[in-house]
Every structure is written in C-alpha cells, then in structure tokens.
C-alpha cells in the first residue's frame, strides 16, 4: 500500500520544539508503516529521516498543493489544530484518511465547544466559568487558556475569572496530569497506554516538558471509560489522545484528534506496529488489545535524537 504521512511542523521547518516533536512523530510513523511492508512518502523542506521517500515543499502553499495532487492509498495528517480541519478536507479527496475527519477535528480544536460536547455526553470535564464569581471563602482558582491552540501554550493559572477575547476560563482542578492514547475504528475502541505528563509550573504559567509512557495507575478503568465515552461523543477516528487531570474524577481538559508526542514512546514499548493498527482501524481487523512491556520516559530536549 502507498501511504503519505504529512506532518506540518517538520515539513515547513517551523523550528523549536514543535519541529522536533513533529519530526520525531513523523519518523516513528514512517518507520512503522515501512516495517509493516508499505511504501511511505512524506513532505519536508529539506531534512530527511531514515525511512520513506521525501517530497520537497518550500512553503505552506506547496504543502497544500501536495495534499491536493498526491495519489496514494491512505494518508495520515498531523497539523496544528486550527489548520487540521481544512487540510483534512483537501486530503480526503485523494486518499483514505487514517485519522479523524474534518468535522471531528474542528470540534476538538475549539476548546469551548469540545468541553460543552463532552459535558453533555456525561464525560467529566473542568467546568467552564462564564464570568467572575463572588469570593465567599478565600479566592477561587481558574485556568485561562486560548479557545484555539495546542497543548499548554498560552495557559495561565489565576485568581481572576476574566479572560481576554479568544480565551476561555475553566475551574482549576487539582490532580495528576495524565493522558490516554487510543485508536478508534468504526466499531472498536482500542486502548493503548495511559501516560504521565511532565508539567512545569512557573509563576502563573505552565508548560509541557515531556512524559512517561506508560504510567500504571489504579484509576485506569475510570480513565478508559471516560476516554471511550469522549471518543464516541466527538466522533474520533484513528489515533487520538485526551489529556486528563485526575483528582476526584478523571476530568478531560484537552482532546487531540491526531497523533500526539506519546506515540513515540508507545511505538517503543508496544509489541504491535502502530502503523498497522492505524490501517486496521480504517480497513478492518483491529485487535481487542495490545501488548505493552517496559516504559519510556522523555523530555522535549531528548527528541533531538529520537
């Protein structure tokens, strides 16, 4: 089978940790598809990875032209959340999409609508706070974050529920920062790993520093129940990841309708090939469980050689 893996940050040379994480995910996926016996191509502005066939693109317009023109059997797109829906709409005309569709990607990119959808479906979430609240006993704590954006970028912890335009406010939840990685097929939800997120709190900000894959927790059954319910409510397909803060309940705080950095560790500790699982999710034959042994702990700076 001929497959395209299009990872935006590494293809366009965005720089910083976005490009490092993107190239590490790209390399992991392309290698896995090749080990499964498939031919793989990927766009890049110049740097090559060890596996697959490179296609040179100079800018975003050429990246889009590639999505519009390439003829392959299947494709997997990884792009910034706000760009993902449009690119998926282009790509699905030429190939079987191995991930979520444009509508699901658009819903997950909007943190307000996504949180509201999950709450209606009975998934525990960090409650959205529409405006300032009275201080009855001490100060309340809130999380102010961009309505559209990736990960922890622009996230602040504050005692004020006021937010500038383009931001939303949720109630601050104390707990352990975990994520759930899984694959969704037409009729099957396949848990992969629960992962610990290494979060750095500094001043009123927070930032993602790396992770532990997998993380063994006695709350696993609760987390997987919430993750599966969320996946169905949002219409996710293929690989996806949900960030949770696990305290009184496992509360979903962010949904990624695309591969996440945890996939790099998953490929190292899982016996099954992640690429083959993605194809099975799309075309059929997905197993009921995967086999994981060992763990992988990383920090973002480690991805230079990943």
C-alpha positions in Angstrom: 0.0 0.0 0.0 1.2 3.5 -0.8 0.9 5.9 2.2 1.5 9.6 2.8 2.4 10.8 6.3 2.1 14.6 6.3 3.5 16.3 9.4 3.2 20.1 9.1 5.8 21.4 11.6 8.7 19.3 10.3 7.6 19.7 6.6 7.6 23.6 6.9 10.6 23.9 9.3 8.6 25.7 12.0 11.6 25.5 14.4 11.7 25.0 18.1 10.2 22.0 20.0 7.2 21.9 17.6 9.5 20.9 14.8 11.5 18.5 17.0 8.3 16.8 18.2 6.8 16.7 14.7 9.9 15.1 13.2 10.1 12.5 16.0 6.4 11.6 15.4 7.0 11.5 11.6 10.0 9.2 11.9 8.1 6.9 14.3 5.1 6.5 12.0 7.0 6.2 8.7 9.3 3.6 10.2 6.3 1.6 11.5 4.5 1.7 8.2 7.6 0.6 6.4 8.2 -2.3 8.8 4.7 -3.4 8.0 5.6 -3.7 4.4 4.2 -0.4 2.9 5.7 2.3 0.7 5.7 5.7 2.5 6.2 9.3 1.4 6.5 12.4 3.5 6.8 16.2 2.8 9.9 18.1 4.1 11.6 21.4 3.5 14.9 19.6 3.2 15.9 17.4 6.2 15.4 13.7 5.6 14.6 10.9 8.0 15.9 7.4 7.8 12.8 5.9 6.3 10.4 6.7 3.5 10.6 8.8 0.4 11.0 12.6 0.9 9.0 15.2 -1.1 10.4 18.7 -1.0 8.0 21.5 -0.2 9.1 25.1 0.2 6.1 26.7 1.9 2.5 26.2 3.0 1.1 26.7 -0.5 3.3 23.8 -1.8 2.2 21.7 1.2 -1.4 22.3 0.3 -0.7 21.5 -3.4 0.8 18.2 -2.4 -2.3 17.3 -0.4 -4.4 18.3 -3.4 -2.4 16.4 -6.0 -0.8 13.3 -4.5 -2.4 9.9 -5.3 -1.9 7.4 -2.5 -4.0 4.6 -1.0 -4.0 6.1 2.5 -2.8 9.2 4.3 -2.2 10.5 7.9 -2.1 14.2 8.6 -0.6 15.9 11.7 -1.0 19.7 11.7 -1.8 22.5 14.2 -5.3 22.0 15.5 -6.7 25.2 13.8 -5.3 24.0 10.4 -6.2 20.3 10.7 -9.8 20.5 9.5 -9.1 22.4 6.3 -6.1 20.2 5.4 -8.2 17.0 6.1 -10.9 18.3 3.8 -8.4 18.6 1.0 -6.6 15.3 1.7 -9.7 13.1 1.9 -10.4 13.6 -1.8 -7.3 11.7 -2.8 -6.7 9.1 -0.1 -8.3 7.1 2.7 -7.9 9.2 5.8 -6.3 7.2 8.7 -7.3 9.8 11.3 -10.4 11.8 12.4 -12.5 13.6 9.8 -12.6 17.4 9.4 -15.8 17.8 11.5 -14.3 16.0 14.5 -11.0 17.8 14.1 -12.9 21.1 14.0 -14.9 20.3 17.1 -11.8 19.3 19.1 -9.8 22.3 18.0 -12.5 24.6 19.7 -11.9 24.1 23.4 -15.2 25.7 24.3 -17.4 23.6 22.0 -15.4 20.5 22.8 -15.8 20.9 26.5 -19.5 21.6 26.2 -20.0 18.5 24.0 -18.2 16.3 26.5 -20.2 17.6 29.4 -23.4 16.9 27.6 -22.2 13.3 27.0 -21.5 12.8 30.7 -17.7 13.0 30.4 -16.2 14.7 33.5 -14.6 18.0 32.5 -13.0 21.0 34.1 -16.1 23.2 34.4 -16.3 26.3 32.2 -16.7 29.5 34.2 -18.6 32.1 32.2 -17.6 35.1 34.3 -16.4 36.5 37.7 -17.6 34.8 40.8 -18.1 36.1 44.3 -15.4 35.3 46.9 -17.2 33.6 49.7 -14.4 31.8 51.4 -11.0 32.8 50.1 -10.1 33.1 46.4 -11.1 30.8 43.6 -8.5 29.5 41.2 -9.1 29.3 37.4 -7.3 28.2 34.3 -7.4 30.8 31.4 -6.5 29.3 28.1 -6.8 30.1 24.4 -10.1 28.8 22.9 -8.0 27.6 19.9 -4.4 26.4 20.5 -2.1 23.5 21.1 -1.2 22.0 24.5 -0.2 24.3 27.3 0.7 27.3 25.0 -0.8 30.5 26.5 -2.3 28.8 29.5 -2.4 30.7 32.8 -3.5 29.9 36.4 -5.1 32.9 38.0 -7.5 34.0 40.7 -9.5 36.1 38.2 -12.2 34.6 36.0 -11.8 37.4 33.5 -10.4 36.4 30.1 -9.5 38.4 27.0 -11.3 37.8 23.7 -10.4 34.4 22.2 -9.8 32.8 25.6 -11.9 30.6 27.9 -11.9 30.1 31.7 -12.3 26.8 33.4 -12.2 26.0 37.1 -8.8 24.9 38.3 -8.7 21.2 39.1 -6.1 19.7 41.5 -4.8 16.3 40.5 -2.4 14.2 38.5 -1.8 15.2 34.9 -2.2 12.1 32.7 -3.2 11.4 29.1 -4.9 8.5 27.4 -3.7 7.3 24.0 -6.0 5.1 21.9 -7.2 4.1 18.4 -10.8 4.2 17.3 -12.1 2.1 14.4 -15.6 2.0 13.0 -16.8 -0.4 15.7 -13.9 -0.7 18.1 -12.2 1.4 20.7 -8.6 0.2 21.3 -6.8 1.4 24.5 -3.1 1.8 24.0 -1.5 3.5 27.1 -2.1 5.9 29.9 0.8 8.3 30.1 2.0 10.7 32.8 2.6 14.3 31.6 5.6 16.1 33.0 4.3 19.6 33.6 6.4 22.6 34.8 4.6 25.2 36.8 6.3 28.6 36.9 4.7 31.8 38.0 1.1 31.8 36.7 2.1 29.7 33.6 2.5 26.0 32.9 4.3 24.1 30.2 4.6 20.6 28.9 8.1 19.2 29.4 7.8 15.5 28.4 6.2 12.3 29.5 6.3 8.8 30.9 4.8 6.0 28.7 3.1 4.1 30.1 2.0 5.2 33.6 0.4 2.5 35.7 -2.5 3.9 37.7 -5.3 2.3 39.8 -7.6 4.8 38.1 -7.2 3.2 34.7 -10.7 1.8 34.4 -12.2 5.2 35.2 -9.9 6.9 32.7 -10.6 4.5 29.9 -14.4 4.7 30.5 -14.2 8.5 30.2 -11.9 8.3 27.1 -14.2 5.9 25.2 -17.3 8.0 26.0 -15.5 11.1 24.8 -14.3 9.4 21.6 -17.8 8.4 20.7 -19.3 11.8 21.6 -16.7 13.6 19.4 -16.7 11.2 16.5 -13.0 10.5 16.7 -11.2 8.0 14.4 -7.7 6.6 14.2 -5.2 7.6 16.8 -6.2 10.3 19.3 -5.2 11.5 22.8 -7.1 13.0 25.7 -5.4 15.0 28.5 -6.9 14.4 31.9 -6.4 15.9 35.3 -7.2 13.0 37.7 -8.4 14.1 41.1 -11.9 13.4 42.4 -12.7 12.3 38.9 -10.7 11.9 35.7 -11.6 15.2 34.1 -10.9 15.8 30.4 -9.1 19.1 29.8 -7.9 18.8 26.2 -8.6 16.5 23.2 -6.1 15.9 20.3 -7.8 14.4 17.3 -4.4 13.5 15.8 -1.2 11.7 16.9 0.5 13.1 19.9 4.1 13.0 21.2 3.2 10.0 23.3 3.1 7.9 20.1 6.9 8.0 20.1 7.1 6.2 23.4 4.1 3.9 22.5 6.0 2.6 19.5 8.9 1.7 21.7 7.0 -0.3 24.3 4.2 -1.8 22.3 4.7 -5.2 20.5 2.2 -4.3 17.8 3.1 -1.9 14.9 1.3 1.4 15.4 1.2 1.9 11.6 -0.6 -1.4 11.0 -3.1 -0.7 13.8 -4.0 2.6 12.1 -4.6 0.7 8.8 -6.7 -1.9 10.6 -8.8 0.8 12.3 -9.6 2.2 8.8 -10.0 -1.0 6.8 -10.8 -3.6 9.5 -9.1 -6.3 11.5 -8.2 -4.3 14.6 -7.3 -6.4 17.7 -9.1 -6.1 21.0 -6.0 -5.3 23.0 -2.3 -4.5 22.6 0.8 -5.8 24.4 3.0 -3.3 26.3 6.2 -4.0 28.1 8.6 -1.6 29.8 8.4 2.2 29.8 9.9 5.2 28.1 10.5 8.5 29.9 11.5 11.5 27.9 11.8 15.3 27.9 11.3 17.5 25.0 15.0 18.2 24.5 15.6 14.4 24.2 13.7 14.4 20.9 16.6 15.9 19.1 17.9 12.3 18.7 14.6 10.4 18.9 
